[in-house]
Amino acid sequence: MIRTLAECPSAPRVVLVHPGALPATVHQDLAAALGTLHVVDLEQLPAYRRMMVTGEQDGLSVAGLAESAAEQLRAAGLLHGPWLLAGWSVGGVVGYALTELLAEHQLPAHLVLLDSIAPARGYRRSREDFTAEVLLPWFVTYLAAKRGGRLSLPGKRFRGMDAETGLRLVLAAGIDSGLLWPDTTLAGLCKVYEVYLHGLFRNVGLTSAHRAGAARVPITLVRPENGLIDTADPLGWQRLATDLRVLRCPGDHYSMLRDPVTVALVARLTRQLLPTPMTARSA
């Protein structure tokens, strides 16, 4: 469940909760910039994987995932001394839940959320809240990240479209741009879209069922230029945290993870928030 992408004794300890969708190695550039990065890969949990395949939550919850993460982190000896916790997407929600259950002396110095939507009143959703006009632009950014390329299809191109019409547009644009193979079929792309929706609604169900308490640690929310929700407020975290700041970065929900500006921003933020072990020892 815990993957160490980088470990340097002189670097601050950072743990990042990763929910899947993209492989955990998507954080490799960040690991290199930080020096130390331990990734809690939720997809390595059997119950989480089973839910991905069957769609059945089988008693799975955000709190349960956080408890599993806590057990793994304790076993790995990663909950002592100063450390920083981060989470991307729904991984940020699980990370927040982790801070709710840890003992005071185990808490991270700070929580960094990468385009995570708070499990707060006014932000809980069900699958019925999502239309093809909302989902298709998200799928485009996911597809581009999954294929390791770019696909320029602004969200406004999907206005008034149903899923099949929108996917025909994605297919044509994807082939023209070289993102998709020339022999990619609509049926094949529809299957990828179905798998994407399955994972998305799985996480929507998990977060909408979670009831979060008040924040116990300071929070920084990092929001990409083209995030999941176009809103001026900090994605609901203002309802849970008083010690909260928001930073902006380039990219979208997926591309932000590999964007060099975002990677440098998070690495710089970490150095500001957490002294290096050598600095702490010499102080």
C-alpha positions as CSV (number, residue, x, y, z in Angstrom):
1,M,0.0,0.0,0.0
2,I,2.9,2.4,0.7
3,R,5.3,3.0,-2.2
4,T,8.5,4.9,-1.6
5,L,9.3,6.9,-4.7
6,A,12.2,8.7,-3.2
7,E,14.0,8.7,0.2
8,C,16.8,11.0,1.2
9,P,17.7,11.4,4.9
10,S,18.4,15.1,4.5
11,A,14.9,15.8,2.9
12,P,11.7,16.5,4.8
13,R,9.4,13.5,5.0
14,V,6.3,13.8,2.8
15,V,3.5,11.3,2.6
16,L,1.0,11.6,-0.3
17,V,-2.4,9.8,-0.5
18,H,-3.0,8.6,-4.1
19,P,-6.5,7.3,-5.1
20,G,-5.7,5.7,-8.4
21,A,-7.0,6.7,-11.9
22,L,-3.4,7.3,-12.9
23,P,-0.5,5.1,-11.7
24,A,1.3,6.2,-8.5
25,T,4.4,6.8,-10.6
26,V,2.7,10.0,-11.9
27,H,4.3,11.6,-8.8
28,Q,7.8,10.6,-9.7
29,D,8.8,14.1,-10.8
30,L,7.5,15.5,-7.5
31,A,9.4,12.8,-5.6
32,A,12.6,13.8,-7.3
33,A,12.0,17.5,-6.4
34,L,11.2,16.7,-2.8
35,G,13.9,14.2,-2.1
36,T,11.6,12.0,0.0
37,L,8.1,10.9,-1.0
38,H,6.1,8.0,0.4
39,V,2.9,7.3,-1.6
40,V,-0.2,5.7,0.1
41,D,-1.6,3.9,-3.0
42,L,-5.2,3.2,-2.2
43,E,-5.6,0.9,-5.2
44,Q,-3.3,-1.6,-3.4
45,L,-6.0,-2.1,-0.8
46,P,-7.9,-5.3,-1.7
47,A,-11.3,-3.9,-0.6
48,Y,-10.7,-0.8,-2.7
49,R,-9.6,-2.8,-5.8
50,R,-12.7,-5.1,-5.4
51,M,-14.9,-2.1,-5.3
52,M,-13.3,-0.8,-8.5
53,V,-14.1,-4.1,-10.3
54,T,-17.6,-4.9,-8.9
55,G,-18.8,-1.4,-8.0
56,E,-19.9,-2.7,-4.5
57,Q,-18.7,-0.7,-1.6
58,D,-19.0,-3.6,0.7
59,G,-18.8,-1.4,3.8
60,L,-15.9,0.6,2.5
61,S,-15.7,4.2,3.7
62,V,-13.4,7.2,3.7
63,A,-12.8,6.6,7.4
64,G,-12.0,3.0,6.8
65,L,-9.5,3.8,4.1
66,A,-7.9,6.4,6.5
67,E,-7.6,3.8,9.2
68,S,-6.0,1.3,6.8
69,A,-3.6,4.0,5.8
70,A,-2.8,4.8,9.4
71,E,-2.0,1.2,10.2
72,Q,0.3,1.0,7.2
73,L,2.1,4.3,8.2
74,R,2.5,3.2,11.8
75,A,4.0,-0.1,10.7
76,A,6.4,1.7,8.4
77,G,7.5,4.0,11.2
78,L,6.3,7.1,9.3
79,L,4.2,8.8,11.9
80,H,7.0,10.1,14.2
81,G,8.7,13.4,14.1
82,P,7.9,16.3,11.7
83,W,6.2,15.3,8.5
84,L,3.9,16.7,5.9
85,L,0.8,15.0,4.4
86,A,-0.6,15.6,0.9
87,G,-3.4,14.1,-1.1
88,W,-4.6,14.4,-4.7
89,S,-8.3,14.4,-5.6
90,V,-10.2,12.0,-3.3
91,G,-6.9,11.1,-1.8
92,G,-7.0,14.5,-0.2
93,V,-10.3,13.6,1.5
94,V,-8.8,10.4,2.8
95,G,-5.8,12.3,3.9
96,Y,-8.0,14.8,5.8
97,A,-9.8,11.8,7.4
98,L,-6.4,10.5,8.5
99,T,-5.7,13.7,10.4
100,E,-9.1,13.2,12.1
101,L,-8.1,9.9,13.7
102,L,-4.4,10.3,14.5
103,A,-3.1,11.0,18.0
104,E,-2.0,14.5,18.6
105,H,1.7,13.6,18.5
106,Q,1.3,11.8,15.2
107,L,-0.3,14.6,13.3
108,P,1.5,16.1,10.3
109,A,2.7,19.6,10.4
110,H,0.5,20.5,7.4
111,L,-1.9,19.1,4.9
112,V,-1.5,20.0,1.2
113,L,-4.6,19.2,-0.9
114,L,-4.1,18.9,-4.7
115,D,-7.5,19.8,-6.3
116,S,-9.5,18.0,-3.7
117,I,-13.1,18.8,-3.1
118,A,-14.2,18.9,0.5
119,P,-16.7,16.5,1.9
120,A,-18.7,19.4,3.2
121,R,-22.2,20.7,3.0
122,G,-23.0,22.1,-0.4
123,Y,-20.3,20.0,-2.1
124,R,-21.6,16.5,-1.6
125,R,-22.8,15.0,-4.9
126,S,-24.6,12.0,-6.3
127,R,-24.2,10.6,-9.8
128,E,-27.5,12.2,-10.8
129,D,-25.9,15.6,-10.4
130,F,-23.5,15.0,-13.3
131,T,-24.5,15.6,-17.0
132,A,-22.5,14.6,-20.1
133,E,-21.7,18.3,-20.5
134,V,-19.8,18.2,-17.2
135,L,-18.3,14.7,-17.5
136,L,-17.0,14.8,-21.1
137,P,-14.5,17.7,-20.5
138,W,-13.2,15.8,-17.4
139,F,-12.9,12.7,-19.5
140,V,-10.8,14.6,-22.1
141,T,-8.3,15.7,-19.5
142,Y,-8.1,12.2,-18.0
143,L,-7.6,10.6,-21.4
144,A,-4.8,13.0,-22.3
145,A,-3.1,12.3,-19.0
146,K,-3.6,8.5,-19.4
147,R,-2.1,8.6,-22.9
148,G,0.7,11.0,-21.9
149,G,-0.3,13.7,-24.4
150,R,-2.6,16.6,-25.0
151,L,-6.0,17.1,-26.4
152,S,-7.4,20.5,-26.9
153,L,-11.2,20.3,-26.5
154,P,-12.6,23.2,-24.4
155,G,-15.6,22.4,-22.3
156,K,-17.8,24.7,-24.3
157,R,-17.5,22.3,-27.3
158,F,-19.7,19.8,-25.4
159,R,-22.6,22.1,-24.6
160,G,-25.9,20.5,-25.4
161,M,-24.3,17.2,-26.3
162,D,-25.2,13.7,-25.1
163,A,-22.5,11.2,-24.2
164,E,-22.3,9.4,-27.6
165,T,-22.2,12.6,-29.6
166,G,-19.5,14.0,-27.3
167,L,-17.5,10.8,-27.6
168,R,-17.6,11.0,-31.4
169,L,-16.1,14.4,-31.1
170,V,-13.4,13.1,-28.7
171,L,-12.6,10.2,-31.0
172,A,-12.2,12.4,-34.1
173,A,-10.0,15.0,-32.2
174,G,-8.0,12.3,-30.5
175,I,-7.1,10.6,-33.8
176,D,-6.4,13.9,-35.5
177,S,-4.0,14.9,-32.7
178,G,-2.3,11.5,-32.6
179,L,-3.4,10.9,-29.0
180,L,-5.5,7.9,-30.2
181,W,-4.5,5.2,-32.6
182,P,-6.1,5.7,-36.1
183,D,-8.0,2.4,-35.7
184,T,-9.5,3.3,-32.3
185,T,-13.3,2.6,-32.5
186,L,-16.2,4.4,-30.9
187,A,-17.1,1.2,-29.1
188,G,-13.6,1.0,-27.6
189,L,-13.6,4.6,-26.5
190,C,-17.1,4.2,-25.0
191,K,-15.7,1.3,-22.9
192,V,-12.8,3.5,-21.6
193,Y,-15.4,6.2,-20.8
194,E,-17.5,3.7,-18.9
195,V,-14.5,2.6,-16.8
196,Y,-13.7,6.2,-16.1
197,L,-17.2,6.9,-14.9
198,H,-17.2,3.8,-12.8
199,G,-14.1,5.1,-10.9
200,L,-15.5,8.6,-10.7
201,F,-18.9,7.6,-9.2
202,R,-17.1,5.2,-6.9
203,N,-15.3,8.1,-5.3
204,V,-18.3,10.4,-5.4
205,G,-20.2,7.8,-3.4
206,L,-17.4,7.5,-0.8
207,T,-16.9,11.2,-0.3
208,S,-20.7,12.0,-0.2
209,A,-21.1,9.5,2.7
210,H,-18.3,10.9,4.8
211,R,-19.0,13.4,7.5
212,A,-15.9,15.4,8.3
213,G,-15.2,17.3,11.5
214,A,-13.2,20.5,12.0
215,A,-9.6,20.6,10.7
216,R,-6.9,19.7,13.2
217,V,-4.0,20.9,11.1
218,P,-3.3,23.9,8.8
219,I,-4.3,23.3,5.1
220,T,-3.0,24.5,1.8
221,L,-5.2,23.9,-1.2
222,V,-3.4,23.8,-4.6
223,R,-5.9,24.5,-7.4
224,P,-5.1,24.1,-11.1
225,E,-6.1,26.7,-13.7
226,N,-8.7,24.2,-15.2
227,G,-9.8,22.2,-12.1
228,L,-12.8,20.0,-11.7
229,I,-15.1,22.8,-10.4
230,D,-15.1,26.4,-11.7
231,T,-15.7,28.3,-8.5
232,A,-14.0,31.2,-6.7
233,D,-14.3,29.6,-3.3
234,P,-11.8,27.0,-2.0
235,L,-13.8,23.9,-2.9
236,G,-15.7,23.8,0.4
237,W,-12.6,23.6,2.6
238,Q,-13.5,27.0,4.1
239,R,-16.4,25.2,5.9
240,L,-14.0,22.9,7.7
241,A,-10.7,24.9,8.2
242,T,-9.9,28.3,9.5
243,D,-6.2,28.0,8.9
244,L,-6.5,27.7,5.1
245,R,-4.7,29.2,2.1
246,V,-5.1,28.6,-1.6
247,L,-2.4,28.5,-4.2
248,R,-2.9,28.5,-8.0
249,C,-1.0,26.4,-10.5
250,P,-1.1,25.7,-14.3
251,G,-2.8,22.7,-15.9
252,D,-5.9,20.7,-15.1
253,H,-6.9,18.1,-12.5
254,Y,-4.6,15.5,-14.0
255,S,-1.8,17.4,-15.9
256,M,-1.0,19.4,-12.7
257,L,0.7,16.4,-11.3
258,R,3.4,16.4,-13.9
259,D,3.5,20.1,-14.6
260,P,7.0,21.4,-13.8
261,V,5.6,24.7,-12.4
262,T,3.3,22.8,-10.0
263,V,6.0,20.4,-9.0
264,A,8.3,23.3,-8.1
265,L,5.5,25.1,-6.3
266,V,4.8,22.1,-4.1
267,A,8.5,21.4,-3.4
268,R,9.0,25.0,-2.4
269,L,5.9,25.0,-0.2
270,T,7.2,21.9,1.5
271,R,10.6,23.4,2.3
272,Q,8.8,26.5,3.7
273,L,6.5,24.4,5.9
274,L,8.8,21.7,7.1
275,P,12.5,22.1,8.1
276,T,14.9,19.5,6.8
277,P,16.0,16.9,9.3
278,M,19.5,18.3,9.4
279,T,18.1,21.8,10.0
280,A,15.9,20.5,12.8
281,R,18.8,18.7,14.5
282,S,21.1,21.7,14.3
283,A,18.5,24.1,15.7
